[in-house]
Amino acid sequence: MADYKLILPSMGEGVMEATVTNWLKNVGDFITEDESVVEIATDKVDSDVPSPVSGKLKEILVQVDEIAKVGEPIAILEIEGNDFVQEEKVEESVTSNDEIQEIATSLEKEIQSNSTNQNVQSSEDRFYSPLVKSIAKEEGISQSELDQIKGSGLEGRVTKDDLLNYLKNKSDVKIVSQSNTEVKTETPKSTTTSAAPISISGQDEIIEMDRMRKIIAQNMVAAKQVAPHVTSFVEADLTNIVLWREKNKKAFEVKYGEKITYMPIFIQAITKAILDFPMINVSVDGDRIIKKKNINVGMAAALPSGNLIVPVIKNADQFSLSGLAKQVNDLANRARQNKLKPDEIQGGTYTITNIGSFGNVLGTPIIPQPQVAIMAVGAIVKKPAVIETPQGDLIGIRHKMFLSHAYDHRVVDGALGGMFVKRVAEYLENFDINTEI
């Protein structure tokens, strides 16, 4: 018999650690190959870890509510055979992670040397993410003050939550910052408005936020702090789309085994508009604009718990309408079943949210960081409308829908934001009613 170290596998770009939430097996239990052993949670999604081998659970190395790091062992299994090859692979994996970290640190140093306007920089022994640096800049946190904040992230890094908690607990502290030879005193802005004391009676119910709701709350606050939001609205005539779907939905399901909803059509129009206006498909890193090569569209999905998750369709512009329908249905179904993988909710470059499913016609959505825009589609409503014909104008019943486009005014001005949503509306209105399935 030999020992086999069960390693926490990679869970997608940017995910370096996870919290153990529940062990599905006890010490002494036999585990078959590919059987789930432990449930974990990241700041992105809940998941489980299967065992790549069969064996008996000998020892649990990371207890419930403790942090496990990618590439490190979380349990030891007793298996038949020799574990020399597996140990060698683990060592190679650790070495690879170290090399990646060195490359990331090197790139960060190069970025900082080319950015003279950056107030906060990463040092040789401490890395600050673009989001942390952006928040620090907005709140007037100096380099020296940021360096004193205790970090809870990998290798003691300061995370967004660390910085927000620091700002929350800080009150009326004056910061002295050095700029050239002049010294000036500033009072940082508070990240939260002081809330009035809440009176609780014996008949009130107190509900503790679950883990996902806490993460959503933190992300929404951070998103509004980082990006100055502007929203433009356009009303689109979806009559052709509605009539086409009603005519073809049964045949579509027979042919592809998938239901055709409006969401794939909306996503297809968005990807076409992004190709027309690629500067909407960007991110902001300090004073730099990162233009994304891939078009990865996130679609906000409501969960049975009442929480929200945003699975991402990677390279959405490369799918046909039937391919988008399969992607939309698969991701939405697995989101409701809590079966999404961590990398399936990462890497989005633009997001759409369907507020029409709740009967809403207009909305002002919050931009998910680090994206710079999001579109909310409202309910499709029958309305009397003026129809222009060669013979003159007529009044008719049309299917109308509002598009709400929220964008980051740091890099997206009203012209680009307004033209983009108008172009999406044009693609929807010009949908060919004779499109073949």
C-alpha atoms as one frame of an Amber mdcrd trajectory, in Angstrom:
protein
   0.000   0.000   0.000   1.140   3.550  -0.665   0.055   7.085   0.173  -1.482
   9.323  -2.473  -1.782  13.072  -1.907  -5.101  14.495  -3.101  -4.214  17.897
  -4.582  -6.565  20.884  -4.856  -6.725  21.216  -8.662  -6.635  24.388 -10.717
 -10.047  26.085 -10.752  -9.538  28.673 -13.440  -7.517  31.797 -14.065  -7.014
  33.974 -11.009  -8.357  31.414  -8.490  -5.512  30.500  -6.144  -7.366  29.211
  -3.076 -10.679  27.868  -1.849 -12.507  27.302   1.423 -13.385  23.743   2.409
 -17.109  23.733   3.180 -17.889  20.032   3.618 -16.078  16.695   3.521 -18.264
  14.143   1.749 -16.149  11.242   3.059 -14.825  10.373   6.493 -11.420   8.952
   7.407 -11.521   5.234   6.701 -14.087   5.487   3.886 -13.256   3.902   0.554
 -13.333   6.273  -2.446 -13.723   5.176  -6.040 -12.048   6.897  -8.977 -13.791
  10.159  -9.994 -15.970  10.102  -6.863 -16.445  13.484  -5.172 -14.570  13.741
  -1.893 -14.956  17.316  -0.661 -17.017  20.426  -1.357 -15.208  23.748  -1.715
 -16.143  27.380  -2.218 -14.285  30.217  -3.908 -15.326  33.841  -4.253 -16.732
  32.794  -7.624 -18.636  29.545  -7.217 -19.192  26.426  -5.115 -17.799  23.160
  -6.459 -16.571  19.724  -5.461 -13.279  17.884  -5.861 -13.291  14.311  -7.224
 -10.525  11.807  -6.572  -8.487  10.803  -9.647  -7.697   7.431  -8.031  -9.424
   4.765  -5.948  -8.359   4.276  -2.368  -9.173   4.692   1.315  -9.251   8.136
   2.912  -6.348   7.989   5.348  -6.044  11.590   6.553  -7.779  14.944   6.094
  -5.238  17.783   5.882  -7.583  20.788   5.512 -10.562  20.974   7.840 -13.978
  22.525   7.197 -13.819  26.351   7.001 -10.057  26.280   6.474  -8.346  27.644
   3.351  -6.823  25.274   0.808  -4.370  26.482  -1.837  -4.290  25.344  -5.455
  -1.534  22.770  -6.038  -1.265  21.767  -2.379  -2.528  18.514  -0.796  -5.854
  18.543   1.050  -6.014  14.860   1.999  -4.053  11.613   1.893  -5.456   8.441
   0.373  -4.133   4.927   0.862  -3.855   3.204  -2.502  -2.230   0.186  -4.036
   1.089   0.684  -5.791   3.918   3.202  -5.544   3.396   6.943  -5.101   6.811
   8.033  -6.482   5.424   9.183  -9.833   2.634  11.161  -8.185   5.061  12.927
  -5.831   7.191  13.877  -8.821   4.170  15.365 -10.581   3.230  17.345  -7.499
   6.730  18.790  -7.326   6.596  19.749 -10.991   3.217  21.421 -10.411   4.550
  23.440  -7.491   7.587  24.482  -9.504   5.333  25.546 -12.367   3.211  27.681
 -10.034   6.351  29.357  -8.667   7.537  30.127 -12.170   4.145  31.589 -13.056
   4.282  33.773  -9.947   7.761  35.017 -10.895   6.522  35.880 -14.391   3.495
  37.697 -12.950   5.717  39.659 -10.568   8.095  40.531 -13.392   5.236  41.738
 -15.587   3.834  43.814 -12.747   7.205  45.508 -12.251   7.387  46.293 -15.969
   3.861  47.705 -15.910   4.672  49.896 -12.933   7.865  51.213 -14.537   5.857
  52.305 -17.586   3.061  53.954 -15.604   4.228  57.230 -14.089   0.771  58.253
 -12.862   0.178  55.184 -10.699  -0.148  56.211  -7.055   0.173  52.702  -5.629
   2.816  50.234  -6.739   3.646  46.615  -6.040   6.942  46.056  -4.290   9.326
  43.137  -4.578   7.635  41.252  -1.765   4.049  42.467  -2.113   1.706  42.438
  -5.101  -1.399  44.636  -5.414  -4.097  43.758  -7.939  -5.392  46.436 -10.347
  -8.691  46.568  -8.422  -6.935  47.118  -5.066  -4.760  49.831  -6.593  -7.778
  51.508  -8.152  -9.714  51.545  -4.864  -6.670  52.855  -2.999  -6.255  55.630
  -5.545  -9.933  56.624  -5.365  -9.901  56.678  -1.557  -6.632  58.573  -1.169
  -4.732  55.685   0.415  -0.997  56.304   0.188   1.626  53.671  -0.637   2.963
  53.615   2.909  -0.512  53.230   4.420  -1.435  50.434   2.016   1.774  48.608
   2.876   0.679  48.502   6.538  -2.653  46.750   5.852  -2.616  43.092   6.810
  -3.509  40.901   3.845  -5.523  37.682   3.952  -4.809  36.598   0.372  -2.187
  34.310  -1.072   1.244  35.009   0.463  -0.261  37.822   2.521  -1.607  39.809
  -0.407  -4.087  42.572   0.311  -7.427  41.616  -1.216 -10.331  43.872  -2.133
 -12.149  42.727   1.030  -9.109  43.559   3.201  -9.031  47.090   1.822 -12.798
  47.624   2.106 -12.789  46.378   5.709  -9.877  48.686   6.503 -11.713  51.662
   5.055 -14.922  50.702   6.834 -13.225  50.575  10.227 -11.297  53.753   9.638
 -12.789  57.002  10.876 -11.539  60.537  10.354  -7.896  59.541  10.050  -5.754
  62.143   8.351  -3.279  60.898   5.803  -0.073  62.779   5.089   1.198  62.063
   1.580   4.385  63.311  -0.063   4.106  64.755  -3.582   7.463  66.045  -4.958
   8.656  68.422  -2.184   5.231  69.499  -0.923   3.436  67.818   1.978  -0.328
  67.957   2.074  -2.926  66.585   4.491  -6.014  64.845   3.174  -9.066  63.304
   4.753 -10.045  60.179   2.817 -13.581  59.732   1.646 -15.580  57.103   3.482
 -16.474  54.053   1.402 -19.805  53.707   3.159 -22.388  56.166   4.313 -22.909
  56.141   8.053 -26.154  54.310   8.531 -28.660  55.412  11.116 -29.148  52.953
  13.990 -31.773  50.355  13.125 -34.540  49.793  15.613 -35.416  46.092  15.937
 -38.644  45.014  17.573 -39.547  41.597  18.906 -41.626  40.904  15.799 -38.785
  41.565  13.314 -36.910  38.667  11.763 -33.124  38.827  11.528 -31.697  37.011
   8.502 -27.975  36.434   8.253 -26.532  36.842   4.752 -25.252  33.606   3.295
 -21.735  33.457   1.861 -22.784  34.177  -1.718 -24.958  37.149  -0.726 -22.029
  38.656   1.199 -19.810  38.303  -1.868 -22.466  39.842  -4.110 -22.868  42.766
  -1.708 -19.131  43.411  -1.573 -18.733  43.156  -5.349 -21.625  45.534  -6.009
 -20.259  48.166  -3.618 -16.779  47.855  -5.117 -18.136  48.083  -8.679 -19.949
  51.350  -7.948 -16.878  52.751  -6.193 -14.539  51.939  -9.068 -16.634  52.896
 -12.104 -18.672  56.076 -12.650 -21.872  54.667 -14.138 -23.860  56.235 -16.993
 -26.928  54.587 -18.549 -28.422  55.083 -22.025 -31.806  53.748 -23.143 -33.156
  52.692 -26.534 -36.519  51.166 -27.448 -36.350  48.448 -30.113 -39.074  46.901
 -32.277 -38.800  43.121 -31.858 -41.862  42.199 -33.909 -39.891  40.209 -36.493
 -38.077  38.263 -33.758 -41.276  37.487 -31.861 -43.080  36.280 -34.987 -40.069
  34.217 -36.131 -39.719  32.518 -32.752 -43.427  31.693 -32.527 -43.273  30.171
 -36.004 -40.080  28.136 -35.508 -39.758  27.238 -31.822 -41.259  23.729 -32.156
 -39.232  22.890 -35.268 -36.098  24.293 -33.614 -36.518  22.005 -30.616 -37.124
  18.982 -32.848 -34.036  19.702 -34.934 -31.571  20.668 -32.197 -33.089  19.231
 -29.031 -32.984  22.691 -27.497 -35.605  25.309 -26.696 -35.035  28.622 -28.432
 -35.457  31.593 -26.124 -34.824  35.255 -26.878 -31.482  35.314 -25.031 -29.386
  33.687 -27.808 -30.773  36.237 -30.284 -29.902  39.098 -27.919 -26.375  37.750
 -27.401 -25.861  37.356 -31.137 -26.842  41.001 -31.701 -24.487  42.124 -28.903
 -21.527  40.215 -30.354 -22.138  41.796 -33.769 -22.230  45.255 -32.187 -19.006
  44.556 -30.255 -17.292  43.704 -33.541 -18.497  47.101 -34.811 -17.443  48.925
 -31.618 -14.512  46.946 -30.129 -13.693  49.652 -27.576 -16.720  48.535 -25.573
 -14.931  45.197 -25.063 -12.182  46.547 -22.805 -11.010  46.697 -19.200  -9.284
  49.453 -17.232  -5.982  48.936 -15.417  -4.995  52.200 -13.771  -4.225  54.566
 -16.657  -4.171  51.782 -19.235  -7.002  50.416 -21.379  -6.842  46.673 -22.033
  -8.567  45.861 -25.319  -9.837  42.285 -25.182  -9.226  39.956 -28.101 -12.005
  37.506 -27.235 -15.692  38.320 -26.889 -16.853  36.493 -23.755 -20.456  37.326
 -22.903 -21.701  36.822 -19.347 -25.417  36.330 -18.742 -26.785  37.063 -15.302
 -28.885  34.208 -13.920 -31.119  34.231 -10.849 -30.706  31.229  -8.561 -33.472
  29.461  -6.599 -31.850  30.827  -3.427 -32.495  34.374  -4.642 -28.808  34.990
  -5.279 -27.233  35.894  -8.596 -24.537  34.256 -10.699 -23.099  35.142 -14.111
 -21.956  32.210 -16.284 -19.879  33.184 -19.308 -20.125  32.099 -22.945 -16.524
  32.159 -24.169 -15.922  33.377 -27.742 -19.633  34.024 -28.167 -19.127  35.591
 -31.585 -17.990  32.231 -32.983 -21.279  30.418 -32.286 -24.240  30.081 -34.611
 -27.722  30.820 -33.254 -28.284  27.132 -32.494 -24.871  26.946 -30.823 -25.679
  29.949 -28.646 -29.015  28.347 -27.709 -27.188  25.232 -26.503 -24.699  27.311
 -24.515 -27.391  29.475 -22.936 -29.597  26.524 -21.955 -26.728  24.428 -20.610
 -25.186  27.185 -18.491 -28.562  28.380 -17.175 -29.625  24.852 -16.200 -26.360
  24.023 -14.452 -26.380  27.406 -12.704 -29.748  26.570 -11.134 -28.382  23.166
 -10.084 -25.189  24.685  -8.621 -23.068  22.640 -11.027 -21.061  25.366 -12.725
 -17.280  25.079 -12.779 -15.217  28.023 -11.499 -13.783  28.854 -14.927 -17.311
  29.010 -16.386 -18.065  32.196 -14.452 -14.751  33.914 -15.156 -13.278  35.829
 -18.049 -16.377  37.761 -19.099 -15.757  40.856 -21.222 -19.371  42.057 -21.556
 -22.554  41.127 -19.667 -26.283  40.971 -20.407 -29.031  40.707 -17.804 -32.687
  39.966 -18.548 -34.825  42.089 -16.247 -37.807  41.461 -18.524 -38.185  37.999
 -17.011 -39.441  39.775 -13.874 -41.824  42.000 -15.812 -39.521  45.033 -15.657
 -39.225  47.323 -18.683 -36.222  49.491 -17.702 -33.251  49.128 -15.406 -29.898
  50.612 -14.436 -27.638  47.573 -13.976 -24.290  47.637 -12.163 -21.220  46.910
 -14.283 -19.355  43.780 -13.148 -15.664  44.520 -12.695 -13.360  44.547 -14.564
 -15.750  45.000 -17.500 -16.815  48.468 -18.641 -20.408  47.878 -19.785 -23.538
  45.818 -19.208 -26.896  45.674 -20.986 -30.291  45.033 -19.402 -33.096  43.855
 -21.671 -36.641  44.601 -20.518 -39.984  42.923 -21.020 -41.320  42.641 -24.566
 -44.592  44.574 -24.603 -47.248  45.030 -27.296 -47.687  48.730 -28.120 -49.395
  50.874 -30.736 -46.692  52.336 -32.951 -46.226  54.370 -36.112 -45.234  52.148
 -39.042 -43.574  53.845 -41.972 -44.501  52.438 -45.400 -43.962  53.644 -49.001
 -47.663  54.495 -49.058 -47.500  56.548 -45.860 -47.475  56.143 -42.082 -49.784
  53.668 -40.362 -50.651  52.823 -36.765 -50.127  49.185 -35.861 -49.495  46.856
 -32.922 -45.794  46.131 -32.473 -43.688  44.167 -29.976 -41.395  46.684 -28.265
 -38.553  46.297 -25.760 -36.270  48.743 -23.948 -32.506  48.222 -23.867 -30.694
  49.767 -20.892 -26.963  50.167 -21.446 -24.820  51.053 -18.403 -21.182  51.924
 -19.094 -18.040  53.083 -17.314 -17.631  56.793 -18.034 -13.879  56.635 -17.353
 -13.355  55.094 -20.794 -16.776  54.968 -22.474 -18.254  58.362 -23.348 -21.879
  59.018 -24.212 -21.217  58.816 -27.945 -19.743  55.302 -27.813 -22.187  54.072
 -25.160 -25.170  55.475 -27.030 -24.074  54.321 -30.486 -23.412  50.817 -29.178
 -26.872  50.276 -27.709 -28.431  51.811 -30.812 -26.494  49.376 -33.006 -27.709
  46.422 -30.917 -31.266  47.669 -31.359 -30.732  47.959 -35.109 -29.515  44.369
 -35.355 -32.594  43.217 -33.441 -34.998  45.270 -35.533 -33.428  44.090 -38.789
 -33.656  40.403 -37.842 -34.703  38.493 -40.963 -38.112  36.916 -40.366 -37.200
  34.316 -43.004 -34.086  33.146 -41.175 -33.751  29.380 -41.490 -33.312  27.284
 -38.389
